[in-house]
Amino acid sequence: TATAIATTTPLPAAAPEARPRGLNSALTAWERGRGLPPASLAQGLSRALPPASAAPRRVLRLGSEPLWQVSSRPCASLAVPLLEPVRWEAVSLGSCALGYLEYQTWLQRMVPAADLRAPPEEVTEASAPPADGLSGLELLRQLCQAARPPSPPRRRAPAPLTEEEQELADSAIYGDGSPNEVLASRFSVELTREKLQCLRPRTWLNDEVINFYYKLLQERSNQAKDAPKCWFTNSFFWNKLSGGPEKSNKDYNYKEVRRWTTKAKVDVFEMDYVIFPMNIGEMHWAMGAIDIKNQGFRYFDSMIKSPHPNFVPFLRRYLVDEHKTKKSKDLPDPDAWDLLVMDPPVPQQTNGYDCGVFTCFFGDRFSAGRALDFEQEDMPELRVRLAARVVKADENWL
């Protein structure tokens, strides 16, 4: 069904390496299970939408099923506005969103609370962009462009790549060698050549690389004299605290993270920032931060304007519980802690696969007290820089 959601640019059909292996397998199995030839889904999405007069609702179908209502196994019920007429219906999504692989991320960009919202009984009709003659993918492009916030003025560009950075990255992600060869080893973590292939262009980053880089940022922060005092958690912090995508991030659970500061020998209330990468719905990367210094919370996302509705309430409860547990007294005025406005706005991506690189450099710049001096056009070079730093496994970069 042609849904009125704002989106990123559509999945790059010419870059199959950009899709997670599990989703590729799920797509192939879905097509095979319905007796459809390979790539039928992609071909179906490229066809023009039918005219408005052809049916009361615009439905883009492959075989007998609407393309945008395909799922692997139900895990969430989302309220989705249809393009024409404007109605609401529940769409069951699986952990592998088979119609559009980034469906949940796109939906959250337009309606951040959609996974919490019950379908209303009545929805008034509203105007929608004309879709006659457009493919489903082109419609998504237009919706994305209409909803994307205006870009701020160009920031100062990052420093050019050095020859050493280029050589380290090329050797790691394009060089010869066994997939099991360990190329980076530190923090009791070994990253193999296979794990580092996610640093190739047009590819989603995995949690091993992101968490390894955040460990390097922690080491850099520990040594810095004039930089903010930071504690970096790994990417499991938010989902442990909130129940994760399996529970739609609705299940607050302090017990899951209660001992984290004890193990790290950290008092969060002596920090300037608590910084954590966030795996959003197993499909998107963002970064959250508890700003102790300014008594608030920050959300860094290269695609979605607003965090999950439970982002602020759960982090506020975390501080209350942490203060009570570790200091044996109540946190003063917890309700004063709220979401802080990002000014200027964080840089935005214009594709569906660079969110992990943005997340790494959100952490890099913010923890150093620096401006977010990069944009989408810098991502190819920053991806190379990230690969070089991870392979070198040394926080003492320039």
Phi, psi and omega in degrees: 000136180289108187261142182274067177240147175280143187225168165280177171299150188292168180301137181286104183298333183276002184231071182299337180292346181280348183268139176302142185302320181297323180288322176301314180297319180295319178299313181299316180295322180296315179294316182296321182294341179253010178069028182259147179292160179302147178069014178298323181297312179299320179293321179297322180290340181274352180283153179291146175290148180291156178300158181298328184283349184288332182199155179295337177231143177276120181233126177259113189245152169231111188069235183258359186246140173297133186298326187267016176235023181275140178216160176271294175222139185299136173219346180202151176245118186245142175272120187236124177285130178273154188290311182207125348290168181284111178225179174232141173210154181279134177242126182272123180250145174257178178295337171248102185283094188290322173305297172236122189295337180247030187302316183294319178298316180298316182298318181294332179294320183276316183230085185305331182262016187299327182286353177252347190272128176282144179300124180292156181287324180224137176229128180286151180288148179217161180289154180218158179299141178297139182242359183302129176081355180266151170279166177300322181292319180293324176300317179296323177300314183293319178297320178297315182297322181291328186265343184293133178295152180298143181285137176289168177303152182304128178277168176297130185288151175298162179296147178299154177295144174270165178297323179295318179300315181296318181293317179299315181293314181299318181295323184285315189259348178236350184288165177282155179146165181291143175302336182269002179293129180280120182255340178217132183217119177187162179059030183061028179235136176242123178256121181271169177302321179297317180297329184277356179294343177293348179273000173293161179301150173059039184225141178286138178283145176267168184290332179299316181291315181296315180293324177297317180293322178293330173296319177297320178297323177297316179296318178298317180297321180298329184269340186289140182266323186249012181262164177301151175276121188231147166240124179258126171264174175271182187286356180271350186301305185296316182289330174293318182291326189251000180094349176073179182297335179299330179245022178056028180054036181252357189249094179293133183212088180295330182303328182293336183238009187301322186268001185298315181290328177296313179296323181277353183055052184234139168253108186299334184280355172261357179273165166273317183221144164251121190240134182214131171290148183235126174267108185267109176060023181060024184222356188202147178249139174214181179226137174246157178212135169267115182267091182295322184298319182255009177051064178193188184232143181238144180232120181249111182220127183276003182224321188251131185292316189241148178283174174306143181305335180270001184302305181289310181302319183287322177292325176296317178295324178300315179296319178299312182292320180295319180294317180294318184288315187270336183242357176058033174204165185285149173287126180296132172046060182297331182293345179286343179281122184215177180290129180267139181287134178271112182225114002288166179300154180291151178302147183246142176275158179237017176221186184253015187223358183263007185301324180294323178292317175303315183298320179297319183273343165300311180296320180300309184285313185298318182291340179265001181072027182254158176290155177280083191268042181217161180220183180304319184293345178272353187299319179303317180289320180292330176296319176296315179299318179298315179300316181296318181293320180294316181295319179291333177054040182223126184280354184271062175262166181282000000 
